[in-house]
Amino acid sequence: MYCLKNAGKFALAGMIWVMSLGTALAEFRQFEMTIEEVEIEVAPGFKSKVWAYNGQVPGPLLHVKEGDEVEVTLINNTTLNHTIHWHGTFQTGTWQMDGVPNITQKAVEPGESFVYRFTADKPGSLWYHCHVNVPEHVALRGMWGAMIVDPKEPTALEKEVTKEAVLMFTGWNSDVAMTYGKGGHPSEKMDYFSINGRSFPFTQPLKVKEGDVLRLRLFGAGMTVAFHLHGHDMLVTHKDGLPLDSPYWADVIDVPSGARIDAIVRMNNPGLWINHDHIDHHVSNSGKAPGGAVMIVEYEGVEKPDWYVWKDKSYEPDFYMSESLKKAYGLHDIESFKGQQEQPAGRKKKKRKKPASAE
């Protein structure tokens, strides 16, 4: 009887230790983000005014672990009101943090701030965006960024990945690009298309090595996409953050607007390979091709001909957030996404008020 009682005590103690270990592994992540009015050069000869998280498009990468407690203080330095909606996060018990104006919170006015607090309770490829006047703020003004939540229990295939790339797709309307408060109508004609806020040839090569296991995280941030990688098939493994019960092979992947699709590619075919949206007008800059949502995978060691379109291109290794995803968990600004800030004559920023929050 004594042994049985003690065995029960030890078992209970073990359960408590395991539970406390799981809690201890979760971290409190505290960040600050601003919204700025800046201009970005999307394509040669085409600029757009944007409302940019931390002054960049895409906004800063948020990289945390499943179960982490996240606090983000949002500071609005623009002339209109905004929020952050944490797209894909369940917000279990924290519905007030969902970022929808006049439903879960009041919009954050110019010069004011708001504190978001929630648990990263869903893993995978998530994102965040403004939920004020979405047809303009999100579809045309670059108010979005990636939030990658690493799972507590990654799949066997996820553990094989040697390189990651985040690709966020959106469209632009040159007719209203330089005027805040215009655009976003259902009949609107988009004439520029981009990956991570830039159109070809302003996108970057994705450099890989033979033998790499590449994870592509595809985001329909502002438009639908039919993503095609030449020379390889892709194994579609996750949708909207979560692993699929039945992964499938594809050479064209449909990404609905707002959705995220993850695909694994075994890099076993050295060469220079184009990747592009297969919706035909999405690969042009105002009707001129090649342009738009186009990029190139460059294998290490493959010689580039003199006539190669990117023969002497200046390389920015973090354009697909590959380098930031290797860093410690946190908020990562990416210099190449930064816009040019303009301060109109006579304009003064409001004195920032004490942040609002759930408490």
N, C-alpha and C positions, 0 to 999 in steps of 0.2 A: 504494500500500500504506500509506504514511504517513497519507494522508487517511482511509482506511478504519479504521485502528487508532484514530486520534483521534476519528473519528465514534463508534466503539464506546465509547470512554472517556466521551465527552460524554453518550451515551445512558444509560450506567450511572450517571453522576453525576446525571443528571436523574431517574432512577428512585429513587435514594437520597434526593434532595432532596424528591421528592413523598411518599415513605414517611415521611420525618422530619417533613414538614409535617403529615401526618395525625396522627402521634403528638403533635406539638406542640399541635395543636388540642384534644386531650383534656385535661381538667383533673382535678386532685385535689380532690374535694369532701369536706370533713370537717364532720360534724355531731354534735350531742349531743341525745338525746331521753330524756325521763323518762316514766314511767308513774305516773299519780296516781289516787287515789280521789276522785271528785267526783260531784256531782249535776248533771244538766241538766234543764231544763224543756222537755220534748218538745212538749207541747200545753197549752192552757189547763187548769189543774187537774191535770195529769199530769207527775210528775217520775220520773226513774229514776236509780239509782246506776249509775255506769259506771267501768270502768278505762280511763282516757283517756291516750293519747299526748300528752305536753306539756299535759295537763289539758284537752284539747278533743276534741270529736266533731263532724265528722271530725277525725282527727289532722292535724298540720301537712302542708301541701303540700310535697312534694319535687319540685323541677324541675331536671333536669339534661340533658346532651346524651348522645347515643349515643356510647359509647366512654369516657365519663368514669370515673375511678376514684372509688368512693364508700366513705367510712368513716363508720359511724354507731355512736357509743357509746350503748348503751341502759342507763339507770339505773332500777331497779325500786324505786319508793317506795311500793309497795302491800303488802298482807298475804298475797298469794298469788303463785305463780310464773307467769312469762309468757315469751314470745319475740316475735321479729318474723320472719314469713315474707314474703319478697319475691316476691309472687305475679306470675308472668309473666316474671320475670328468669330467664335460662337458667342462670346460675351456672356458666358454662363454666370448669372447673378449680377451682371454689370451692364444691363441693357441701356442704362443712362450714358454709357461710354460709346454708343454705336455711331455717334457723329452725324445724326440726321436733324437738320434745323427744324424747330417748331414741333418736333416729336420726341426726341431724346435730349435736346439741349437748345438753348438759344444760339444762333450763329455768333461767331466771334467777330465783334465789330473792329473797325480800324483802331489801332492803338491798344487793343485789349488782348487778353490771353485766357487760356483755358487749360486745365490739367486733366489729361486722360489717364486713367488707371485701370488696368485689366490684367487677366492672366492669359498668357499665350496658350490657350487650351486646345488649339487645333494645329497640327503640324503641317509642313509642306510649303508650297509656293503660294504665298498669300500676297496681298498688296494693300495699299491705302490710297485714298483719293478724297477730294473735296466732295461734299454732297449738297452744296449750294449751286443751283442752276447748272446741273450736271451737263446738259448739252453744250454749254459753252466752257465752263470751268474745267471739265475733264476732257471733253472731246477736242477742244481747240486751244486750251491755255496751259496744258502741261501739268495739271495738278494731280500727279500720281507718282508713286514710287513702289519699290519692291520690299516686301517683308518676308524673309525666309526663316521659317521655324524648323529647326532640326528635330526629327522625331526621337523619342526616348528609345525606340526599338527600330532602327533602320533595317530595311530588307537586305538580304544577302547581296543583291545586285547593287544597291546603293553603296554598300561598303567597297565595291570594286571601283567606284568612280575616281578618276584621277584628275579630271578637269571639269569645271562647271561654267556655264554661260547663261546669263539672263538677257532675254530679248523682249522688249516691251514695244508693241506696235501701236501706232496712232496715225491719224490723218490731220491735214491742215487746210485752211481756206485762205488763200492769199488776198481775197477781196476784203476781208475783215481783220486780217492778221495784225495790223498796227493800230486797231481801235478797240480798247477795252469796252466791254458791255454790248458788243455786237456779235452776231453769229449764233449758231446752234439750232437753226431751224430745220425741220424734217426734210425740206426740199433742198437743203444746202448742198452745194457741189464742192467736194474735197478735191484739191488738185495737187497736193503734195502728200507724200506718205513716208513714214520714217520707222527706223528701229532705234530705240533708245534716244529719241528726239532728233535724230539726224538722218538725212536722205543720202543715198549714194550719189556722188563719191565721198561724202562726208562721214559715212559709216567707217568701220575699221575692219581689218582682217581678223579672223579668229585663228590664232596660231596653235597648232597641235603637233604632237609627235606620233609616229606610227606606234601602235600598241596602246595609245590612250583610250580610256573609257570616258567618253564625253557625255555629260548630262546637260541637255538643253532645257531651259525653263522658259516656255513661250507664254507671253501675256497678251491677251487681247485688250490692251489698255483703252483704246479709243476706236477700235474697228474690228471687223471680222477678218480672219487671215486664213489663207491656204498655204501653209509653209512647206517648201520643197527643198531638200538637200540633194544635190547631184552626187552620183557616184556611191551612194550608201542608202541602205534602208534604215529606218529608225524604229526602235521598239518603244511604243507608247506605254508608259508604266504608271503614270499618275494623272488624275484629273482633279482640278480645283484643290490640289494639295494632298489628296489621299490616294494610296496605291490602289490600282485596279485589281479586281479578282482575276481577270483574264487579260493580261497585257497582249497587245497585238502589234504586228509589223505594218509599217506604212512608208511610202515614199512621198506622200502629201498628207499633211496633218491639218485638219480643220480646227481652228481655234475661234470659238464664238466670242463676240464682244463681251468683255468682263471676265471671261474664263481664263484658266491657266491649264496648260498641258505640259507634262514633263515627258521627255523622250531620252532614251539611252542609245548612243551610237558607238559602236566599236570602230575605232579609226584604223582601218586595215587596208586602205586603198590610197597610197600616197599620190598627191597631185595638188592642183589648184582648182578648187571646186566652188562654184557659185551656190549660194543659198538665197532663196527669194520667195516672196509672196506670189502664189500662182493665180491670183486675181489680176488679170492682165494690166489694168490701168493703175494698179498699185506699184508698178515698177517703172514709174515715170515721174519726172518733175515738171508739172504743168504740161503734161502731154509729151514731153521729150524723154525718150528712153536711150540708154539705160539710166535709171534714177530710182528714187523712192526706196521701197523696202527691199533692198538688195545688200548682201554682204558676201564675203569670200572666205572660205576655209583654206588656209595655207599650211601645208605639211612642212615641217622642218626638213631642210636638206634638199627640197625640190628647187631646182634652178628656175629663176624668173627670166623669161625672154625679154629682150629690150623693148618689145612692143606691149608688154604686159601693162594693163591699165593702172596698176598700183606699183609699178617698178620701183619708184623712189619715195614711196609714201612714208611720212613720219608716223611711227607706230606708237599707239597709246594702249598699253597692255591691260588697263582696267576698264576699257570701254564696255565690256560685257560683264563687269563686276567680278571677273574671275579671280583677280588678285585680292579684292576686298573680302571675298568669301573664304579665303585662306587665313585671314587675320582673326584675331580674337573676337569673341562676340561683342556686339555693340552697334553704334550708329556710324556709318562710313560715308563721308562726303567724297565725291569724285570730281577732281578739278576739271576734267575735260567736259563735264556736264554743266559747268557754271555759265550763267548768262552775264550780260553787261548791264550793270545797274545805272539807271539815270535818275537824278534828283531834279525835278522841274524847279525852275526859279520861283522863289517865294513860298515853296511848300515846306511845311514843318510837320515833323512826325508828332503824333499825340503822345503825351506822357502815358506810359504803360500803367494800367490799373492792376491791382492785385489779382492773380489768376483765380478764375472760378474753377470748381472741381465738383466731384461727387459728394464731398463732405459738406 
